[in-house]
Amino acid sequence: MEYLVEEAYEVVEEVEAGESGEPLRKELGDLFFQVALHAQLAQERGDFDLDGVAEAINSKLIRRNPHVFTGDGRLDVDAEATVAQIEQTWHRIKAEEKVAAGEHEQASSRAVALRDVADSLPAHLPALARAAKLIDRLGREGTEILPEPAPRPADSPLFAATSPAGPADEAALGELLFSVVQFARANGQDPERALRNHVKKLAQ
């Protein structure tokens, strides 16, 4: 599993560097090998094969993009559809799929709603990326779990209570980091990329 994650990040590195030629082709090949490998292992277990992987994403794209495809996969493009309508339709159909699969539990409290959204995220996402996606999905679903508007870190009571030496413990540090991520998302920034680029700059 570690190699799959590593290859994915190497693709990200080439994309962020602006590469579109041979370096990116090679990294995409390495990543595709991981996809093919896991599909082969699944085939040997009798689960599915590489064609099944392609069929899964093909079916999903047809189901969730009715502005492009008919139900049987024929092209029927709605040129009047707006980005907002497309996103709304995508998330509505996704929610309907979860209900049909019995994966949705009606949220009776903020804690349950937060758990449901968190459980929908890949477990292996880096912490900052996971926090950013959590904030984004809660915002899309219109929940009131997070304070609105997101506080500026410098104005947050958490920062005011933080000593010059830093947060008292890891629990306080976690709260502080989440506040920073929330501030970044409210300003349209990517905290994962920002931190990665800063570390890269330091290394140089």
Legacy VTK file of the C-alpha trace (Angstrom):
# vtk DataFile Version 3.0
C-alpha trace
ASCII
DATASET POLYDATA
POINTS 204 float
0.000 0.000 0.000
2.851 2.401 0.762
4.069 2.164 -2.843
0.647 3.130 -4.205
0.637 6.266 -2.032
4.247 7.073 -2.943
3.605 6.765 -6.687
0.518 8.978 -6.414
2.542 11.710 -4.727
5.236 11.468 -7.394
2.560 12.133 -10.021
1.367 15.128 -7.979
4.942 16.438 -7.836
5.297 16.343 -11.636
1.894 18.009 -12.152
2.694 20.805 -9.682
6.073 21.297 -11.380
4.218 21.951 -14.634
5.519 18.807 -16.326
3.393 17.510 -19.188
5.911 15.424 -21.134
8.174 12.470 -20.478
8.595 12.843 -16.675
4.830 12.922 -16.168
4.312 10.040 -18.614
6.726 7.869 -16.635
5.194 8.713 -13.270
1.694 8.043 -14.565
2.983 4.708 -15.840
4.308 3.851 -12.369
0.958 4.778 -10.846
-0.944 2.781 -13.452
1.211 -0.214 -12.639
-0.050 -0.026 -9.051
-3.661 0.071 -10.304
-3.019 -2.894 -12.599
-1.240 -4.787 -9.816
-4.085 -4.420 -7.327
-6.619 -5.321 -10.020
-4.608 -8.459 -10.811
-4.497 -9.438 -7.140
-8.252 -8.934 -6.941
-8.743 -11.068 -10.044
-6.716 -13.866 -8.483
-8.999 -13.686 -5.435
-11.997 -13.973 -7.767
-13.290 -10.455 -7.045
-12.863 -8.326 -10.197
-10.332 -7.543 -12.932
-8.903 -4.427 -14.619
-11.863 -4.272 -17.002
-14.110 -4.184 -13.945
-12.193 -1.193 -12.587
-12.707 0.678 -15.867
-16.385 -0.295 -15.922
-16.876 1.052 -12.381
-15.622 4.559 -13.184
-17.409 4.526 -16.560
-20.728 3.699 -14.884
-20.175 6.320 -12.178
-19.471 9.063 -14.723
-22.622 8.166 -16.673
-24.800 8.057 -13.530
-23.530 11.288 -12.014
-23.394 13.393 -15.179
-26.922 13.396 -16.626
-26.069 16.718 -18.298
-23.670 14.743 -20.541
-25.072 11.193 -20.787
-28.421 9.467 -21.022
-29.088 6.579 -18.657
-27.818 4.050 -21.203
-24.563 5.942 -21.792
-25.370 7.842 -24.982
-24.148 11.427 -25.301
-26.856 14.031 -24.677
-25.048 17.213 -23.652
-26.988 19.989 -21.921
-25.022 23.071 -22.982
-27.076 25.264 -20.625
-26.035 23.439 -17.434
-24.057 25.648 -15.047
-21.118 24.524 -12.895
-23.245 25.009 -9.777
-26.020 22.815 -11.202
-23.520 20.134 -12.237
-21.970 20.004 -8.756
-25.383 19.963 -7.074
-26.541 17.095 -9.283
-23.321 15.128 -8.661
-23.692 15.345 -4.872
-27.431 14.630 -4.971
-26.927 11.460 -7.008
-24.009 10.422 -4.780
-26.237 10.772 -1.709
-28.991 8.757 -3.405
-26.484 5.997 -4.175
-25.497 5.832 -0.503
-29.120 5.562 0.562
-29.704 2.786 -1.956
-26.618 0.953 -0.691
-27.744 1.323 2.925
-24.661 3.397 3.788
-26.498 6.538 4.919
-27.572 7.101 8.505
-29.834 10.013 9.297
-27.881 12.451 11.434
-29.600 13.156 14.735
-26.850 15.357 16.122
-23.788 17.324 15.091
-21.558 14.509 16.297
-23.318 11.966 14.077
-23.232 14.326 11.073
-19.532 14.952 11.579
-18.857 11.218 11.912
-20.785 10.455 8.719
-18.802 13.004 6.720
-15.487 11.918 8.229
-16.238 8.255 7.509
-16.780 9.100 3.835
-13.151 10.239 3.479
-10.287 7.867 2.599
-8.599 6.720 5.806
-5.089 7.143 4.366
-5.384 10.813 3.416
-2.661 12.980 4.991
-3.989 14.807 8.038
-4.061 18.290 6.505
-5.705 17.088 3.307
-8.274 15.169 5.362
-9.097 18.251 7.450
-9.461 20.398 4.338
-11.805 17.905 2.664
-13.781 17.532 5.883
-14.338 21.307 6.028
-15.258 21.401 2.339
-17.796 18.567 2.564
-19.426 19.947 5.679
-19.783 23.250 3.858
-21.356 21.609 0.795
-23.868 19.717 2.924
-24.947 22.903 4.657
-24.302 21.638 8.157
-23.827 23.948 11.101
-21.086 21.906 12.735
-18.308 24.428 12.087
-18.438 28.053 13.202
-19.312 30.579 10.515
-17.449 32.477 9.368
-14.186 30.629 9.920
-12.143 32.649 12.447
-8.814 34.140 11.485
-6.137 32.177 13.398
-4.600 35.332 14.842
-7.978 36.364 16.295
-8.858 32.916 17.608
-9.133 32.514 21.407
-7.032 29.404 20.979
-4.132 31.515 19.720
-4.596 34.028 22.516
-4.309 31.247 25.083
-1.240 29.695 23.443
2.008 30.396 25.244
5.109 31.616 23.375
6.441 28.079 23.688
3.490 26.760 21.652
0.416 24.617 22.428
0.463 22.895 25.802
-0.129 19.417 24.373
-1.037 17.574 21.182
-4.756 18.067 21.751
-4.251 21.844 21.765
-1.956 21.544 18.762
-4.657 19.625 16.888
-7.180 22.386 17.603
-4.692 24.993 16.459
-3.907 23.190 13.216
-7.610 22.696 12.452
-8.186 26.429 12.956
-5.383 27.177 10.482
-6.828 24.740 7.925
-10.297 26.235 8.326
-8.904 29.729 7.773
-7.034 28.555 4.669
-10.125 26.933 3.118
-12.208 30.044 3.796
-9.633 31.990 1.763
-9.453 29.494 -1.095
-5.987 28.230 -0.191
-4.656 24.671 -0.182
-2.893 24.077 3.162
-1.432 20.716 2.101
0.225 22.212 -0.979
1.329 25.292 0.970
3.068 23.187 3.597
4.585 20.859 1.004
5.960 23.807 -0.990
7.323 25.452 2.165
9.157 22.274 3.141
10.478 22.009 -0.408
11.686 25.619 -0.215
13.435 24.943 3.080
15.120 21.889 1.591
16.447 23.986 -1.266
LINES 1 205
204 0 1 2 3 4 5 6 7 8 9 10 11 12 13 14 15 16 17 18 19 20 21 22 23 24 25 26 27 28 29 30 31 32 33 34 35 36 37 38 39 40 41 42 43 44 45 46 47 48 49 50 51 52 53 54 55 56 57 58 59 60 61 62 63 64 65 66 67 68 69 70 71 72 73 74 75 76 77 78 79 80 81 82 83 84 85 86 87 88 89 90 91 92 93 94 95 96 97 98 99 100 101 102 103 104 105 106 107 108 109 110 111 112 113 114 115 116 117 118 119 120 121 122 123 124 125 126 127 128 129 130 131 132 133 134 135 136 137 138 139 140 141 142 143 144 145 146 147 148 149 150 151 152 153 154 155 156 157 158 159 160 161 162 163 164 165 166 167 168 169 170 171 172 173 174 175 176 177 178 179 180 181 182 183 184 185 186 187 188 189 190 191 192 193 194 195 196 197 198 199 200 201 202 203
